[in-house]
Amino acid sequence: MAAAAARRGRGSASGGGVVLLCLVAAALLMEAVPAAEAGGKTYYVGDAAGWGRNLDWWLAGKTFYAGDVLVFKYNKEYHDVAVVGGKGYRRCKVPRNKDTVVLRTGYDQVTLRRGNNYFICGMPGHCDAGMKLAVKAW
């Protein structure tokens, strides 16, 4: 009976060691995946200047992934952020349907989905003046 208990004890300890080894290996593998590939990186649109016109300079050199977050900072008295499709982006029009999302807090966070993500300022004339952003996420 004592031998059986000893065997159970050794078995439990070695099983715990295997679990610990697996957890350590998983942690190392997770660290090996670049943050960009794992998603979840946060970007401030326009950096210190914030959400504004002609942001092609801000997009240059960046690679976005599904799960990354864009933070739009702006004066909510004068601007907003409308999440639109390609047609709304090209035409600078906020669709009038229940699926359209228009954000107006002045500090909006949007999680990118895989593919093309389009944003415009819905205030009259702002998009036409260049206050729009197209982001492709991998």
C-alpha positions as CSV (number, residue, x, y, z in Angstrom):
1,M,0.0,0.0,0.0
2,A,2.9,2.4,0.8
3,A,4.6,1.5,-2.4
4,A,1.4,2.3,-4.4
5,A,1.1,5.7,-2.6
6,A,4.7,6.4,-3.4
7,R,4.2,5.5,-7.1
8,R,1.1,7.8,-7.2
9,G,3.2,10.6,-5.6
10,R,6.0,10.2,-8.1
11,G,3.5,10.1,-11.0
12,S,1.7,13.2,-9.8
13,A,5.0,15.1,-9.4
14,S,6.2,14.1,-12.9
15,G,2.9,14.9,-14.4
16,G,3.1,18.4,-12.8
17,G,6.5,18.8,-14.2
18,V,5.3,18.0,-17.7
19,V,2.5,20.5,-17.3
20,L,4.9,23.2,-16.1
21,L,7.3,22.4,-19.0
22,C,4.4,22.7,-21.5
23,L,3.4,26.1,-20.0
24,V,6.9,27.4,-20.3
25,A,7.2,26.2,-23.9
26,A,3.8,27.8,-24.8
27,A,5.0,31.1,-23.2
28,L,8.2,31.0,-25.2
29,L,6.3,30.3,-28.4
30,M,3.9,33.2,-27.8
31,E,6.8,35.6,-27.3
32,A,8.4,34.4,-30.5
33,V,5.3,35.6,-32.5
34,P,5.8,39.3,-33.4
35,A,3.2,41.6,-31.8
36,A,2.0,42.8,-35.2
37,E,1.3,39.2,-36.3
38,A,-0.6,38.5,-33.1
39,G,-2.7,41.7,-33.6
40,G,-3.8,44.1,-30.9
41,K,-1.3,46.9,-31.5
42,T,-2.7,50.4,-30.9
43,Y,-2.1,53.3,-33.3
44,Y,-3.1,56.9,-32.7
45,V,-4.4,58.2,-36.0
46,G,-2.3,61.2,-37.1
47,D,0.0,60.8,-34.1
48,A,0.0,64.0,-32.0
49,A,-1.9,65.9,-34.7
50,G,-4.9,63.6,-34.4
51,W,-7.7,62.8,-36.8
52,G,-7.4,65.3,-39.7
53,R,-7.0,65.8,-43.4
54,N,-4.6,64.1,-45.8
55,L,-3.2,61.4,-43.6
56,D,-1.3,59.5,-46.3
57,W,1.9,60.5,-44.6
58,W,0.8,58.8,-41.4
59,L,0.0,55.5,-43.2
60,A,3.4,55.4,-44.8
61,G,5.6,52.5,-43.6
62,K,2.9,51.0,-41.3
63,T,1.5,47.4,-41.7
64,F,-1.8,46.8,-40.0
65,Y,-3.3,43.5,-38.9
66,A,-6.8,42.4,-38.0
67,G,-7.2,43.1,-34.3
68,D,-5.1,46.2,-34.3
69,V,-6.8,49.3,-32.7
70,L,-7.0,52.7,-34.2
71,V,-7.6,55.6,-31.8
72,F,-9.1,58.7,-33.4
73,K,-8.6,61.9,-31.3
74,Y,-10.4,65.0,-32.5
75,N,-12.5,68.0,-31.4
76,K,-16.0,66.5,-31.2
77,E,-17.6,69.9,-31.7
78,Y,-16.3,69.9,-35.3
79,H,-15.7,66.3,-36.4
80,D,-16.8,62.7,-36.1
81,V,-15.6,59.3,-37.4
82,A,-17.9,57.4,-39.7
83,V,-17.1,53.8,-40.4
84,V,-18.1,53.3,-44.0
85,G,-17.7,50.9,-46.9
86,G,-15.7,51.5,-50.0
87,K,-18.6,53.2,-51.8
88,G,-19.1,55.6,-48.9
89,Y,-15.4,56.3,-48.8
90,R,-15.1,57.0,-52.6
91,R,-18.3,59.2,-52.6
92,C,-17.6,60.8,-49.2
93,K,-21.1,59.9,-48.1
94,V,-22.2,58.4,-44.8
95,P,-24.9,55.8,-45.7
96,R,-28.2,56.2,-44.0
97,N,-28.8,52.7,-42.7
98,K,-29.0,50.9,-39.4
99,D,-25.6,49.3,-39.9
100,T,-23.7,52.6,-40.3
101,V,-21.5,53.5,-37.3
102,V,-20.8,57.1,-36.6
103,L,-18.6,57.8,-33.6
104,R,-18.7,61.2,-31.9
105,T,-16.8,61.1,-28.6
106,G,-13.6,62.8,-29.6
107,Y,-11.6,59.7,-28.5
108,D,-12.9,56.8,-30.5
109,Q,-11.3,53.3,-30.6
110,V,-11.9,51.0,-33.6
111,T,-10.6,47.5,-33.9
112,L,-9.6,46.7,-37.4
113,R,-11.1,43.8,-39.2
114,R,-9.2,41.8,-41.9
115,G,-9.4,43.5,-45.3
116,N,-10.1,47.1,-46.1
117,N,-11.3,49.5,-43.4
118,Y,-12.7,52.9,-44.4
119,F,-13.3,56.0,-42.2
120,I,-14.5,59.4,-43.1
121,C,-15.5,62.6,-41.3
122,G,-19.2,62.9,-41.8
123,M,-19.4,66.7,-41.3
124,P,-20.3,68.5,-44.5
125,G,-17.3,69.1,-46.8
126,H,-14.7,67.5,-44.4
127,C,-14.3,64.2,-46.3
128,D,-14.2,66.0,-49.7
129,A,-11.4,68.2,-48.2
130,G,-9.4,65.0,-47.4
131,M,-10.6,64.0,-44.0
132,K,-10.8,60.3,-44.7
133,L,-8.7,57.2,-44.1
134,A,-8.4,53.8,-45.8
135,V,-6.6,51.1,-43.9
136,K,-5.9,47.6,-45.1
137,A,-5.4,45.0,-42.4
138,W,-3.8,41.6,-42.9
